[in-house]
Amino acid sequence: MSGVRAAATGEWLNLVRHEYLLNDVTFVRDLGGNFNLNLQVSADQGTLVVRVAPESGQGGSAGRSAGGA
C-alpha cells in the first residue's frame, strides 16, 4: 500500500493539541516513514514525536502514543 501516507497538516496539529491537552503546539518537521506519518512537534511540555498510522480503509488516525524526543 505505498502512496497512502498522510501529510502533515494543521488539522493533525489541532488533533494532537486536543487529544493530549497541549498548548502552543507547532510543527517542527516530518521525520519520514514509508507508511506512518512521523511528526516532530514542539509543545509547552517539550518536543514530542507523534506517529499517525492509517487505519485500513480510512485516511488515517492519530495514535495515542506520543513520546518525548
N, C-alpha and C positions, 0 to 999 in steps of 0.2 A: 504494500500500500504506500508506495512512495508518492510524494507530492501532496500529502494530506496534512502536513504540518501546519499548525496555526501560525498566525502572525501576531507580533507584539502590537497591541492597540491600547488606546486609552480606556476602552471597555474592560480589558483584562486588569489594568491597574485599579480601576474602580471596584471590580470584583474582589481583588486582593485586599484593598483597603477596607471593604465592607466585611468580608469573611473573617479577617484576622484583627479587626478593630484597630487598624493602624492609622496614623495621621501622617500627612506630608509624604506620601508615597510617590516616588519619582522613578522612572525607568532609567537604568544605568546602561545596560547592554544586553544583547541577545547572546547567550553563551553557546548557541548552536544545538545540534542534536538532529539525528536523522528522522525521528518520529515525534518525540516530545518537544515542546517549546520550553526552553530553559531560560528564564529571565533573571538577571541580577537586578534587584531593585534596592533603593535606599529608602529607609523609613525612619521615623522618630526613634525606633528601638535599635537601629543599626542597619547593616547591609544584609539582605536576605537573598536566597536563591529560590525562585518559585518555578515549579515544574507544571506545565499544562499538558495533560495527556488526553488525546482524543478518545472518546468512547466509540465503540462500534456503532456505526450507523448515524453518528452525530458529529457535529463540528468540533467538539472538544469540551473539556470541563477542567476547572482548576482543582488540583489535588489539595488535600488538607495537610500537606507535609512541607511547609516552608521551613527551611533550616538556615541557621546563621552561616555566613561565609567568613 
